[in-house]
Amino acid sequence: MLHLPMGHSYPSLPPGYQKMGIPPSPLAGPVQLTPSMAGLSLQSQTPEALRVVNLLQERNILPHGAVPPPTPCLPQDLQKFNCSPEVFRCTLTSIPQTQSLLNKAKLPLGLLLHPFKDLSQLPVVTSSTIVRCRTCRTYINPFVTFLDQKRWKCNLCYRVNDVPEEFMYNPVTRSYGEPHKRPEVQSPTIEFIAPSEYMLRPPQPAVYLFVLDVSHNAVETGYLDVVCQSLLDNLNSLPGDARTKIGFITFDSTIHFYNLQEGLSQPQMLVVSDIEDIFIPTPDSLLVNLSECKELVQDLLKALPQMFNKTMETHSALGPALQAAYKLLSPTGGRASVFQTQLPTLGAGALKSREDPNQRASAKDIQHLTPATDFYKKLALDCSGQQVAVDLFLLSGQYCDLASLGCISRFSAGSVYYYPSYHHQHNPSQVERFQKDLKRYLTRKIGFEAVMRIRCTKGLSIHTFHGNFFVRSTDLLSLPNVNPDAGFAVQMSIEENLLDMQMVSFQAALLYTSSKGERRIRVHTMCLPVVNSLSDIFAGADVQAITGLLASMAVDRSVTASLCDARDALTNAVIDSLATYRSSVLTIQQAGLLAPSCLRLFPLYILALLKQKAFRTGTSTRLDDRVFAMYQLKYQPLSYLMPMIHPVLYRVDDLTDEGALNINDRTIPQPRVLQLSVEKLSREGAFLMDAGLVIFLWIGRNCSSSFLSQVLGVPNYSAVPQNMTRLPELDTAESVRFRAFIGWLREQRPFYPVLHVIREESQLKPSFMQNMIEDRTESALSYYEFLLHLQQQISK
Amino acid sequence: MEAAVFILSLIDCCALIFLSVYFIITLSDLECDYINARACCSKLNKWVLPELVGQALATVLMLVSMHWFIFLLNLPVASWNLYRYIKVPMGNMGIFDPTEIHNRGQLKSHMKEAMIKLGFHLLCFFIYLYSMILALIND
């Protein structure tokens, strides 16, 4: 459970770091050979990250497998304590010393976090005293300095604190006098059980409210069966304890509540038709204790799909339903899951259709990306104040103004799920996706009434936040619900120059109530070196983190200014950074488009963003699809987001066990990642494209019949069904290998990507081809043309 | 007549000074965590319209009494106020939006704007005072 390194004494810090008042000397050890020094010497000593790449000549810039995150340039004994890049990542792993240096580098500085990620190993500490710095309230972490045994120096504000008596005793090794061996100082990611000072009120129970659209349109889509069945199956696995409460509201043009009191023989429906002034019909028994009233809840779930079968109501009073949900949940807080299948037409928050279908393929600006009304935002802030989070499931075939509706989730720390054109008969792949996503949604870990604070070393400050939460006061993020699939990002600036500092630290502390009513604090700490030369900054650049942060910034720009501005800003980001590299870092001037090896994928990723649904122009994109793509860019953690930006293409008809991974006794083949260009496709092969939310399997016309029969179970190409989404479970070695590979891809993310098998004439072929980023289309440049455009702009 | 106009403008300017100071205090309370974003923004949004009306009143008064120089001095501020009021995006809860105030340095820019307005109103105050005394003496 806890990992303590064997035979480890005082963490050896570089000289000059243990005593106060002596200016620090340069770091000892291998880090001494910094890239800037190496640049003066022979080419062979330049580290891999700064190797010069001429993008116009080198075609194969994609690595064989996944792109590894860069390792910060810290001494080995500090780096092994550093936070995992899956949880905490910085765009620049070497922090510039001054703001002017950062401005010169033209790269954004920010952090991308995934603080509540499901972790396989999480040290949990129950301690009567939680040691924190007295001024800045930082939690003690592996990067503090111990000056003698009784005092420690905070690594964020440099204040010297006393080590409390209880901390001197280490319960794990049963030894006294070695505070630096305690688990809090040995793990960058740790969870504390919080004492009562950390509670504003007694920890709340888990409270779940389901708000279901039962208008005619909703019943038509058949989603109600799936939701009720899923709930019935997972009722016992809802996170919670004996105090868990559950409730239901259905709505069309009126609001229906369900009395589930223990003594009743069957659930009783109460209809409130005055939607202008919503009130709660009975004070209790609308939210009931799950374990006591389980039979009634199950009866209701079995009866619900049939109850509204014959409904002819076409209106939807979503606004009043949300107000009712808020009123019901505000005494305790909790989670409201809202299922909506059309534009809300009645009551407060009614919306009009704003999308003009003729403007979908407009090459000029896109309108209506901002909310039409502040009703949902206001309600979300009210909910946030009462610790209520609202998750929105949008299952609609037509325009639903997601730009306005999404506000209810964005500011109450909820999540938005989108199933366009959901229908139980016409779109079975969406049904499968909905079922699997619901299962994950209902059973995943959840935290209630949470707040998160991100602290940085003195001199750095956070100026912009990205993600689903409400910033209640400077640096304090209010999260009524925290879930393991949410990602956050922040942008930082350097307020005071970081002179005299070798390293800076960042700490994210998440205080939440677990579903079992325990108050816990999850703390992640990361440490990065400070550098003062441009080449070091470039050497430590994390190209995926930079792309992720730029995507969030571009979404903000599209909403506050315009989409064209955002697109220009993205292109300028590449131009400026590569121009700086060329003029300030490169010692030898060559022709071509030169980039450091660590940023060689940067133009490719930016081109991918420009062609992504969120930002593309000239191709017909529904407004709701576009807005949802923008929400995903801001909400998804980086590792799940990258395939959505730059899909991964593999050739799969010749999978071998060469270089395969061995996980849990399964052999998972690792085919090579290919460039996203049709020239890599071949008629003789089958290719798999992992695009995050969906996986495409493209079958070439002359694909080998052995692949077709042994993996797909069909005798020849023409027998491949048109809308195939499932793989047959055959006993052949190829089928086992292939399914292991797809299973491995699917395991890497919490949402369920549907598999689509595509033939040449398939309807989904345009979607597949749109992901071929390196190719030219009528409205966008090819990758090579984009590189030429960049080179032309840089040499201006 | 002249004196009355200037007395009125002086009172109006006093009110605007107090309002600017109120804005600055509320914004710095938010910066120091004494109040939360929602409370701060609702307080400030309540006084946006009165400030707009007060500034417009001073401008119109100067126009009507044909004091061109002071009118031209007041006009940019009045039109900036009006522009900001009109250009609030539909989804925002007023000029001060609690979900956006901590983003992109908006807090700092609002603070700077309030300080500049304070300086401007103080300048106007002394101009009106001087003009009023001049008018009273000439009567």
Interface residues (C-beta under 8 A of the other chain):
Chain A: T370 P371 A372 T373 D374 K377 K378 L381 G385 A403 S404 C407 F411 H463 T464 F465 F470 V471 R472 S473 T474 L476 D556 T560
Chain B: L30 E31 D33 N36 A37 R38 P89 M90 G91 N92 M93 P98 T99 I101 H102 N103 R104 G105
